[in-house]
Each structure stands twice: as structure tokens, then as C-alpha cells.
Amino acid sequence: MTYDPTQPAYRLHTLVSALDAAADRMLGESFDISYGRFLTLVTIQVLGAPTQVELAGARGVSAPAASRMVQSLVEAGLVTATRTDGAGNRRVVQLTDAG
């Protein structure tokens, strides 16, 4: 199967990729944060205090990917991740003042 750069799906993918790269560059230059981290912080703000599983679902990423992102945000001082009482290894994620 070959791709056709004139097809709408291909053109849309190219446009979205360019917008993602531009957002990543602008946020990096202005705030020293990646677009992915920014979207994660916004998602946490919108959801309130989601669990990592809820955050993963809202962002459309795997639980391990969300866990890695949360850990990097904790290390940067932008969020806290607190274990909840109950079964499993659930952690509630909240923004810090810096986040």
C-alpha cells in the first residue's frame, strides 16, 4: 500500500503533526515545558484530582505512560501523587502551586 499525500487523512495528519511540533517548541521556549506535559497538567486541572488510571484514560495513553509522566511531573514539583486508601496501587494526582 502506498500513501497519497493529496488524501485528506494524510494532509490532516501532517497538519496535526506540525501543530504539535509548533506547540511543543513555543511552550518549551516560553515555559520550559513540553506540549505533552502541558496537556497532562491541563487535564489534571480539568479533572480536579484524578487517579493515575483516570488521567491515563482522559489522555488516551497507557497506565505505564501516565505513571512515567506523573513521576516526571512530581520530580519537577508540578504535581503531587498521593496513594489512596483501599485496594491496589492507586494514586491521586493534584497540581501544586507551581503546576
C-alpha positions as CSV (number, residue, x, y, z in Angstrom):
1,M,0.0,0.0,0.0
2,T,1.3,3.4,-0.9
3,Y,0.4,6.7,0.6
4,D,-1.0,9.6,-1.3
5,P,-0.1,13.0,0.1
6,T,-3.2,14.5,-1.5
7,Q,-5.5,12.4,0.6
8,P,-7.4,14.3,3.3
9,A,-6.3,11.9,6.1
10,Y,-2.6,12.2,5.2
11,R,-2.9,16.0,4.9
12,L,-4.7,16.2,8.3
13,H,-2.1,14.0,9.9
14,T,0.7,16.2,8.5
15,L,-1.1,19.4,9.8
16,V,-1.7,18.0,13.3
17,S,2.0,16.9,13.5
18,A,3.1,20.4,12.5
19,L,0.8,22.0,15.1
20,D,2.0,19.6,17.8
21,A,5.6,20.4,17.0
22,A,4.9,24.2,17.0
23,A,3.1,23.9,20.4
24,D,6.0,21.9,21.8
25,R,8.5,24.5,20.6
26,M,6.5,27.5,21.8
27,L,5.9,26.0,25.3
28,G,9.5,24.9,25.5
29,E,10.8,28.4,24.7
30,S,8.3,30.3,26.9
31,F,7.8,28.0,29.9
32,D,10.4,25.2,29.6
33,I,7.7,22.5,29.4
34,S,6.8,20.1,26.7
35,Y,3.4,20.0,25.0
36,G,2.7,16.6,26.5
37,R,3.5,17.8,30.0
38,F,1.3,20.9,29.4
39,L,-1.6,18.7,28.2
40,T,-1.2,16.5,31.2
41,L,-1.3,19.5,33.6
42,V,-4.4,20.9,31.9
43,T,-6.1,17.5,32.1
44,I,-5.4,17.3,35.8
45,Q,-6.8,20.8,36.3
46,V,-10.0,19.9,34.4
47,L,-10.5,16.6,36.2
48,G,-9.7,18.0,39.7
49,A,-7.8,15.3,41.5
50,P,-7.8,12.3,39.2
51,T,-6.3,8.9,39.8
52,Q,-3.4,8.0,37.5
53,V,-5.8,5.5,35.8
54,E,-8.4,8.2,35.2
55,L,-5.6,10.5,33.9
56,A,-4.4,7.8,31.5
57,G,-7.9,7.3,30.2
58,A,-8.5,11.0,29.7
59,R,-5.2,11.5,27.9
60,G,-5.6,8.3,25.9
61,V,-2.4,6.8,27.0
62,S,-1.4,3.6,28.7
63,A,-1.3,3.4,32.5
64,P,2.5,2.9,32.4
65,A,2.9,6.0,30.2
66,A,0.7,8.0,32.6
67,S,2.8,6.7,35.5
68,R,6.0,7.9,33.9
69,M,4.6,11.3,33.1
70,V,3.2,11.7,36.6
71,Q,6.6,10.7,38.1
72,S,8.4,13.3,35.9
73,L,5.9,16.0,37.0
74,V,6.3,15.0,40.6
75,E,10.1,15.3,40.2
76,A,9.7,18.8,38.6
77,G,7.5,19.9,41.6
78,L,4.4,20.4,39.4
79,V,2.1,17.8,40.9
80,T,1.8,15.5,43.9
81,A,0.8,11.9,43.7
82,T,-0.7,10.5,46.9
83,R,-1.5,6.9,47.5
84,T,-5.2,6.3,48.3
85,D,-6.6,4.0,50.9
86,G,-8.0,0.9,49.6
87,A,-7.1,-1.9,47.2
88,G,-4.3,-1.7,44.7
89,N,-1.7,0.9,44.0
90,R,-3.9,3.9,43.2
91,R,-2.5,7.4,43.4
92,V,-4.4,10.6,43.3
93,V,-2.7,13.3,41.3
94,Q,-3.0,17.0,42.1
95,L,-1.4,20.2,40.9
96,T,1.0,22.0,43.2
97,D,1.1,25.8,43.3
98,A,3.9,25.6,40.7
99,G,1.8,23.4,38.5
